[in-house]
């Protein structure tokens, strides 16, 4: 970690056309202020959902994100309102220390399926991360 980095950084994630967040993502299923992402006093990355309509998930860990800090690791595959993005951080920090890009199918090593009960994307052979069934 960069020893010159400020602790307790926090940014909002939201829908691009709403232009109310720090990190903007295209998609009508993203809430205007969908989630918060940050770095705590121990330089650990976290995310919380800000009561978004369509939820926030860490797909590769099978976790539904709530309004409590959920910690992230590089390469985590996030679903923000059904829009998948890969979380990572750059070795040399630039600007706000965050890098979020669209996920490419070839990047995923977790086989994903659609839940037969609610239709949400979920890791194969695990209970659905949205409804818990399966």
Backbone as a printed PyTorch tensor [residue, N CA C, xyz], in Angstrom:
tensor([[[  0.8220,  -1.1870,   0.0000],
         [  0.0000,   0.0000,   0.0000],
         [  0.8670,   1.2530,   0.0000]],

        [[  0.3240,   2.2860,  -0.5260],
         [  1.0280,   3.5600,  -0.6010],
         [  0.9510,   4.2500,   0.7620]],

        [[  2.0670,   4.4720,   1.4030],
         [  2.0650,   5.0610,   2.7370],
         [  1.6150,   6.5200,   2.7420]],

        [[  1.5950,   7.1690,   1.5810],
         [  1.1380,   8.5520,   1.5000],
         [ -0.3650,   8.6570,   1.2700]],

        [[ -1.0180,   7.5240,   1.1290],
         [ -2.4380,   7.5090,   0.8190],
         [ -3.2580,   7.9230,   2.0400]],

        [[ -4.3100,   8.7250,   1.8450],
         [ -5.2040,   9.0940,   2.9310],
         [ -6.0670,   7.9100,   3.3050]],

        [[ -6.3060,   7.7620,   4.5950],
         [ -7.1920,   6.7060,   5.0610],
         [ -8.6430,   7.1670,   4.9820]],

        [[ -9.5430,   6.1960,   5.0910],
         [-10.9740,   6.4670,   5.1310],
         [-11.4880,   7.2280,   3.9130]],

        [[-11.0800,   6.8090,   2.7410],
         [-11.5930,   7.3780,   1.4990],
         [-12.9490,   6.7430,   1.2190]],

        [[-13.9040,   7.5420,   0.7480],
         [-15.2360,   7.0340,   0.4450],
         [-15.7690,   7.7120,  -0.8090]],

        [[-16.2650,   6.8930,  -1.7540],
         [-16.8520,   7.4110,  -2.9870],
         [-18.2240,   6.7820,  -3.1860]],

        [[-19.1070,   7.5080,  -3.8520],
         [-20.4130,   6.9570,  -4.1890],
         [-20.3850,   6.3980,  -5.6100]],

        [[-21.1900,   5.3490,  -5.8350],
         [-21.3430,   4.7380,  -7.1580],
         [-22.7910,   4.9280,  -7.5610]],

        [[-23.0120,   5.3520,  -8.8000],
         [-24.3810,   5.5640,  -9.2440],
         [-24.5350,   5.5230, -10.7490]],

        [[-25.7740,   5.6760, -11.1770],
         [-26.1440,   5.6340, -12.5960],
         [-25.5680,   6.8480, -13.3270]],

        [[-24.9640,   6.5700, -14.4720],
         [-24.2750,   7.6200, -15.2330],
         [-25.1870,   8.7820, -15.5900]],

        [[-26.4020,   8.5210, -16.0510],
         [-27.2520,   9.6340, -16.4910],
         [-27.8110,  10.4470, -15.3250]],

        [[-27.6930,   9.9450, -14.1010],
         [-28.1260,  10.7160, -12.9330],
         [-27.0590,  11.7300, -12.5270]],

        [[-25.7850,  11.4140, -12.7980],
         [-24.6500,  12.3040, -12.5360],
         [-24.5990,  12.8270, -11.1010]],

        [[-25.0330,  11.9870, -10.1400],
         [-25.0280,  12.4010,  -8.7380],
         [-23.9500,  11.6930,  -7.9260]],

        [[-23.2170,  10.7700,  -8.5560],
         [-22.2330,   9.9660,  -7.8310],
         [-20.8200,  10.2950,  -8.2950]],

        [[-19.8500,   9.8010,  -7.5200],
         [-18.4420,   9.9940,  -7.8710],
         [-18.0060,   9.0410,  -8.9770]],

        [[-18.4700,   7.7840,  -8.9110],
         [-18.1580,   6.7680,  -9.9090],
         [-19.4470,   6.4830, -10.6670]],

        [[-19.4600,   6.6970, -11.9820],
         [-20.6750,   6.5720, -12.7820],
         [-20.6240,   5.3020, -13.6210]],

        [[-21.7360,   4.5560, -13.6240],
         [-21.8470,   3.3240, -14.3980],
         [-23.1080,   3.4060, -15.2450]],

        [[-22.9730,   3.0440, -16.5220],
         [-24.1110,   3.0370, -17.4400],
         [-25.0800,   1.9270, -17.0530]],

        [[-26.3750,   2.1980, -17.1660],
         [-27.3840,   1.1660, -16.9610],
         [-28.6000,   1.6990, -16.2330]],

        [[-29.7740,   1.3870, -16.7660],
         [-31.0210,   1.8480, -16.1630],
         [-31.3590,   1.1230, -14.8620]],

        [[-30.7060,  -0.0320, -14.6000],
         [-30.9850,  -0.7840, -13.3750],
         [-30.0880,  -0.3490, -12.2170]],

        [[-29.1710,   0.5790, -12.4860],
         [-28.3230,   1.1550, -11.4380],
         [-29.0930,   2.3140, -10.8170]],

        [[-29.1410,   2.3560,  -9.4900],
         [-29.7980,   3.4750,  -8.8130],
         [-28.9320,   4.7350,  -8.9360]],

        [[-29.5690,   5.8920,  -8.7880],
         [-28.8370,   7.1610,  -8.8940],
         [-27.6720,   7.1880,  -7.9070]],

        [[-27.9040,   6.7640,  -6.6820],
         [-26.8540,   6.5770,  -5.6700],
         [-26.9670,   5.1270,  -5.2140]],

        [[-26.2870,   4.2390,  -5.8910],
         [-26.4630,   2.7980,  -5.7460],
         [-25.6760,   2.2050,  -4.5780]],

        [[-24.4170,   2.6130,  -4.4300],
         [-23.5420,   2.0180,  -3.4160],
         [-22.4580,   3.0140,  -3.0420]],

        [[-21.7260,   2.6710,  -1.9830],
         [-20.5290,   3.4220,  -1.6100],
         [-19.3740,   2.4390,  -1.6010]],

        [[-18.2070,   2.9240,  -1.9900],
         [-16.9980,   2.1230,  -1.9970],
         [-15.9170,   2.9550,  -1.3300]],

        [[-15.0370,   2.2980,  -0.6000],
         [-14.0300,   3.0820,   0.0980],
         [-12.8630,   2.2700,   0.5970]],

        [[-12.0010,   2.9620,   1.3290],
         [-10.8250,   2.3730,   1.9580],
         [-10.8860,   2.7440,   3.4360]],

        [[-10.7320,   1.7390,   4.3150],
         [-10.7980,   2.0270,   5.7480],
         [ -9.4380,   2.4030,   6.3120]],

        [[ -9.3940,   2.5850,   7.6270],
         [ -8.1570,   3.0100,   8.2930],
         [ -7.0290,   1.9790,   8.1990]],

        [[ -7.3610,   0.7310,   7.8330],
         [ -6.3440,  -0.3150,   7.6610],
         [ -6.0120,  -0.5250,   6.1800]],

        [[ -6.4130,   0.4200,   5.3290],
         [ -6.1920,   0.3730,   3.8840],
         [ -6.8550,  -0.8360,   3.2300]],

        [[ -7.9950,  -1.2510,   3.7510],
         [ -8.7690,  -2.3530,   3.1700],
         [ -9.9540,  -1.7600,   2.4150]],

        [[-10.1960,  -2.2880,   1.2160],
         [-11.2930,  -1.8160,   0.3730],
         [-12.6040,  -2.4350,   0.8240]],

        [[-13.6830,  -1.6370,   0.7760],
         [-15.0000,  -2.1170,   1.1720],
         [-16.0630,  -1.5400,   0.2500]],

        [[-17.2560,  -2.1430,   0.3150],
         [-18.4120,  -1.6410,  -0.4280],
         [-19.6460,  -1.8020,   0.4530]],

        [[-20.5970,  -0.8920,   0.3400],
         [-21.9030,  -1.0430,   0.9760],
         [-22.9690,  -0.7030,  -0.0570]],

        [[-24.1370,  -1.2880,   0.0810],
         [-25.2730,  -0.9490,  -0.7600],
         [-26.0420,   0.1580,  -0.0490]],

        [[-26.4760,   1.1660,  -0.7780],
         [-27.1900,   2.3010,  -0.1770],
         [-28.6860,   2.1900,  -0.4400]],

        [[-29.2330,   1.0120,  -0.1070],
         [-30.6660,   0.7270,  -0.3010],
         [-31.0750,   0.8730,  -1.7620]],

        [[-30.2240,   0.3700,  -2.6490],
         [-30.5270,   0.4270,  -4.0730],
         [-31.7230,  -0.4580,  -4.3960]],

        [[-32.4040,  -0.1390,  -5.4640],
         [-33.5950,  -0.8980,  -5.8650],
         [-33.2460,  -2.3160,  -6.3110]],

        [[-32.1440,  -2.4880,  -7.0420],
         [-31.8190,  -3.7830,  -7.6360],
         [-30.6250,  -4.4990,  -7.0140]],

        [[-30.1130,  -4.0170,  -5.9020],
         [-29.1120,  -4.7270,  -5.1270],
         [-27.6880,  -4.6700,  -5.6310]],

        [[-26.7890,  -5.0500,  -4.7160],
         [-25.3560,  -5.1230,  -4.9750],
         [-24.8750,  -6.4830,  -4.4880]],

        [[-24.1090,  -7.1690,  -5.3220],
         [-23.6410,  -8.5160,  -5.0050],
         [-22.1650,  -8.6490,  -5.3450]],

        [[-21.4620,  -9.5010,  -4.6010],
         [-20.1160,  -9.9300,  -4.9760],
         [-20.3010, -11.3460,  -5.4850]],

        [[-20.3780, -11.4830,  -6.8020],
         [-20.7760, -12.7370,  -7.4250],
         [-19.8030, -13.8760,  -7.1490]],

        [[-18.5050, -13.6150,  -7.2550],
         [-17.5370, -14.7000,  -7.0830],
         [-17.4470, -15.1920,  -5.6380]],

        [[-17.9900, -14.4340,  -4.6820],
         [-18.0010, -14.8520,  -3.2800],
         [-19.3940, -15.2910,  -2.8410]],

        [[-20.3990, -15.1020,  -3.7170],
         [-21.7690, -15.4680,  -3.3680],
         [-22.3390, -14.6250,  -2.2430]],

        [[-22.0280, -13.3320,  -2.2450],
         [-22.4180, -12.4430,  -1.1460],
         [-23.3480, -11.3480,  -1.6400]],

        [[-24.4560, -11.1660,  -0.9180],
         [-25.3120, -10.0040,  -1.1520],
         [-24.8120,  -8.9040,  -0.2250]],

        [[-24.5110,  -7.7470,  -0.7850],
         [-23.9760,  -6.6250,  -0.0150],
         [-25.1340,  -5.8760,   0.6320]],

        [[-24.9870,  -5.5580,   1.9120],
         [-26.0190,  -4.8080,   2.6310],
         [-25.4990,  -3.4100,   2.9300]],

        [[-26.0800,  -2.7620,   3.9310],
         [-25.6300,  -1.4230,   4.3010],
         [-24.5170,  -1.4680,   5.3480]],

        [[-23.8750,  -2.6380,   5.4780],
         [-22.7200,  -2.8330,   6.3500],
         [-21.5140,  -3.0750,   5.4480]],

        [[-20.3460,  -2.5670,   5.8250],
         [-19.1450,  -2.7240,   5.0030],
         [-18.8740,  -4.1970,   4.7040]],

        [[-18.7150,  -4.4930,   3.4100],
         [-18.3140,  -5.8150,   2.9390],
         [-16.9850,  -5.6090,   2.2350]],

        [[-15.9690,  -6.3540,   2.6490],
         [-14.6230,  -6.1200,   2.1400],
         [-14.4030,  -6.7600,   0.7770]],

        [[-13.5960,  -6.0770,  -0.0460],
         [-13.3190,  -6.4710,  -1.4250],
         [-11.8660,  -6.8720,  -1.5920]],

        [[-11.6290,  -7.7170,  -2.5830],
         [-10.2750,  -8.0660,  -2.9760],
         [-10.1600,  -7.8640,  -4.4840]],

        [[ -8.9480,  -7.6050,  -4.9850],
         [ -8.7850,  -7.4050,  -6.4230],
         [ -9.3430,  -8.5890,  -7.2080]],

        [[-10.0600,  -8.2830,  -8.2650],
         [-10.6390,  -9.3180,  -9.1130],
         [-12.0520,  -9.7050,  -8.7370]],

        [[-12.5760,  -9.1880,  -7.6200],
         [-13.9600,  -9.5040,  -7.2630],
         [-14.8860,  -9.0700,  -8.3880]],

        [[-15.8790,  -9.9050,  -8.6600],
         [-16.8610,  -9.6030,  -9.6940],
         [-18.1120,  -9.0870,  -8.9950]],

        [[-18.4040,  -7.8200,  -9.2310],
         [-19.5530,  -7.1760,  -8.6030],
         [-20.7290,  -7.1490,  -9.5570]],

        [[-21.9200,  -7.2420,  -9.0000],
         [-23.1450,  -7.0080,  -9.7540],
         [-23.8360,  -5.8340,  -9.0860]],

        [[-23.9340,  -4.7450,  -9.8110],
         [-24.6050,  -3.5410,  -9.3270],
         [-25.8780,  -3.3920, -10.1370]],

        [[-27.0050,  -3.7480,  -9.5460],
         [-28.2630,  -3.6880, -10.2780],
         [-28.2710,  -4.5790, -11.5020]],

        [[-27.5310,  -5.6800, -11.4530],
         [-27.4640,  -6.6000, -12.5830],
         [-26.3720,  -6.2740, -13.5900]],

        [[-25.6990,  -5.1430, -13.4190],
         [-24.5860,  -4.7750, -14.2970],
         [-23.3100,  -5.3000, -13.6430]],

        [[-22.6040,  -6.1880, -14.3420],
         [-21.4000,  -6.7960, -13.7780],
         [-20.1720,  -5.9460, -14.0830]],

        [[-19.3850,  -5.7100, -13.0440],
         [-18.1130,  -5.0000, -13.1640],
         [-17.0710,  -5.7470, -12.3400]],

        [[-15.8200,  -5.6020, -12.7270],
         [-14.7320,  -6.2150, -11.9770],
         [-14.0510,  -5.1430, -11.1500]],

        [[-13.8780,  -5.4300,  -9.8700],
         [-13.1840,  -4.4990,  -8.9870],
         [-11.7060,  -4.8490,  -8.9620]],

        [[-10.8740,  -3.8320,  -9.0400],
         [ -9.4370,  -4.0320,  -8.9280],
         [ -8.8050,  -2.7400,  -8.4900]],

        [[ -7.6120,  -2.8110,  -8.0320],
         [ -6.9440,  -1.5450,  -7.7680],
         [ -5.5870,  -1.5470,  -8.4460]],

        [[ -5.1530,  -0.3790,  -8.8260],
         [ -3.8980,  -0.2140,  -9.5430],
         [ -2.7390,  -0.2310,  -8.5600]],

        [[ -1.6070,  -0.7970,  -8.9910],
         [ -0.4210,  -0.8150,  -8.1300],
         [  0.0660,   0.5960,  -7.8480]],

        [[  0.0420,   1.4400,  -8.8360],
         [  0.4170,   2.8440,  -8.6460],
         [ -0.8730,   3.6470,  -8.6060]],

        [[ -1.2190,   4.1590,  -7.4320],
         [ -2.4930,   4.8440,  -7.2560],
         [ -2.5510,   6.1460,  -8.0500]],

        [[ -3.6940,   6.3390,  -8.7050],
         [ -3.9300,   7.5330,  -9.4990],
         [ -5.2590,   8.1180,  -9.0470]],

        [[ -5.3280,   9.4140,  -8.9530],
         [ -6.5570,  10.1380,  -8.6210],
         [ -7.1970,   9.5800,  -7.3620]],

        [[ -8.3860,   8.9870,  -7.4640],
         [ -9.1330,   8.5210,  -6.2950],
         [ -8.8190,   7.0930,  -5.8760]],

        [[ -7.7910,   6.4880,  -6.4660],
         [ -7.3320,   5.1550,  -6.0790],
         [ -8.2750,   4.0270,  -6.4750]],

        [[ -9.2000,   4.2710,  -7.3520],
         [-10.1420,   3.2350,  -7.7490],
         [-10.1060,   2.9990,  -9.2440]],

        [[-10.3630,   1.7610,  -9.6180],
         [-10.4220,   1.3810, -11.0240],
         [-11.5650,   0.3880, -11.1680]],

        [[-12.6260,   0.7790, -11.8280],
         [-13.7580,  -0.1020, -12.0520],
         [-13.9990,  -0.1540, -13.5450]],

        [[-14.0390,  -1.3610, -14.0860],
         [-14.2230,  -1.5120, -15.5270],
         [-15.2960,  -2.5630, -15.7840]],

        [[-15.8380,  -2.5390, -16.9970],
         [-16.8130,  -3.5470, -17.3740],
         [-16.1510,  -4.9080, -17.3600]],

        [[-16.8990,  -5.9040, -16.9120],
         [-16.3760,  -7.2670, -16.8440],
         [-16.4320,  -7.9190, -18.2170]],

        [[-15.3770,  -8.6210, -18.5850],
         [-15.3800,  -9.3990, -19.8150],
         [-15.6020, -10.8490, -19.4330]],

        [[-16.4140, -11.5760, -20.2240],
         [-16.7340, -12.9590, -19.8940],
         [-15.4890, -13.7990, -19.6910]],

        [[-14.4480, -13.5700, -20.4600],
         [-13.2380, -14.3740, -20.3580],
         [-12.5080, -14.1860, -19.0370]],

        [[-12.7900, -13.0890, -18.3070],
         [-12.1360, -12.8400, -17.0280],
         [-12.6850, -13.7310, -15.9140]],

        [[-13.8950, -14.1920, -16.0380],
         [-14.5500, -14.9180, -14.9610],
         [-14.1270, -16.3790, -14.9310]],

        [[-13.7360, -16.8380, -13.7370],
         [-13.4190, -18.2510, -13.5690],
         [-14.5290, -18.9440, -12.7920]],

        [[-15.5250, -18.2080, -12.3580],
         [-16.6580, -18.7520, -11.6240],
         [-17.7780, -19.0120, -12.6270]],

        [[-18.2800, -20.2500, -12.6790],
         [-19.3820, -20.5480, -13.5930],
         [-20.6720, -20.0170, -12.9810]],

        [[-21.3260, -19.1510, -13.7200],
         [-22.5440, -18.5110, -13.2330],
         [-23.7550, -19.0940, -13.9420]],

        [[-24.8630, -19.1790, -13.2040],
         [-26.1390, -19.6100, -13.7710],
         [-27.2110, -18.6270, -13.3290]],

        [[-28.4020, -18.7480, -13.8900],
         [-29.5430, -17.9530, -13.4510],
         [-30.3430, -18.7850, -12.4560]],

        [[-30.7320, -18.1960, -11.3480],
         [-31.5500, -18.8720, -10.3480],
         [-32.8830, -19.2640, -10.9690]],

        [[-33.2990, -20.5010, -10.7540],
         [-34.5720, -20.9610, -11.3230],
         [-35.7720, -20.3450, -10.6040]],

        [[-35.5650, -19.7640,  -9.4270],
         [-36.6620, -19.1690,  -8.6610],
         [-36.8370, -17.6810,  -8.9410]],

        [[-35.7130, -16.9200,  -8.9270],
         [-35.8500, -15.4630,  -9.0910],
         [-35.1360, -14.9120, -10.3250]],

        [[-34.3160, -15.7460, -10.9930],
         [-33.6620, -15.3170, -12.2220],
         [-32.3850, -14.5200, -12.0390]],

        [[-31.9290, -14.3240, -10.8050],
         [-30.7010, -13.5680, -10.5630],
         [-29.4680, -14.3830, -10.9340]],

        [[-28.3880, -13.7110, -11.3780],
         [-27.1450, -14.4490, -11.6180],
         [-26.5800, -14.9280, -10.2830]],

        [[-26.1070, -16.1610, -10.2490],
         [-25.5650, -16.7340,  -9.0150],
         [-24.5290, -17.7950,  -9.3550]],

        [[-23.5420, -18.0250,  -8.4830],
         [-22.5470, -19.0590,  -8.7680],
         [-23.1940, -20.4450,  -8.8280]],

        [[-22.7540, -21.2630,  -9.7840],
         [-23.2740, -22.6180,  -9.9490],
         [-22.9390, -23.4320,  -8.7050]],

        [[-23.8420, -24.3110,  -8.3180],
         [-23.7070, -25.2090,  -7.1680],
         [-23.7590, -24.5000,  -5.8190]],

        [[-24.2520, -23.2680,  -5.7770],
         [-24.4080, -22.5430,  -4.5100],
         [-25.8220, -22.0030,  -4.4360]],

        [[-26.3360, -21.7630,  -3.2120],
         [-27.6570, -21.1280,  -3.1080],
         [-27.6300, -19.7560,  -3.7720]],

        [[-28.7740, -19.3330,  -4.2700],
         [-28.8850, -18.0220,  -4.9080],
         [-28.4860, -16.9300,  -3.9300]],

        [[-27.6890, -15.9780,  -4.3990],
         [-27.2430, -14.9030,  -3.5170],
         [-28.3210, -13.8430,  -3.2980]],

        [[-29.3860, -13.8860,  -4.0920],
         [-30.4670, -12.9200,  -3.9170],
         [-31.6030, -13.4970,  -3.0730]],

        [[-32.1230, -14.6880,  -3.4720],
         [-33.2820, -15.2310,  -2.7540],
         [-32.9170, -16.3500,  -1.7830]],

        [[-31.6870, -16.8890,  -1.8860],
         [-31.2450, -17.9350,  -0.9670],
         [-31.6860, -19.3320,  -1.3090]],

        [[-32.4630, -19.4930,  -2.3690],
         [-32.9320, -20.8220,  -2.7580],
         [-31.9470, -21.4880,  -3.7000]],

        [[-32.1450, -22.7870,  -3.8930],
         [-31.3230, -23.4910,  -4.8840],
         [-30.4810, -24.5810,  -4.3300]]])
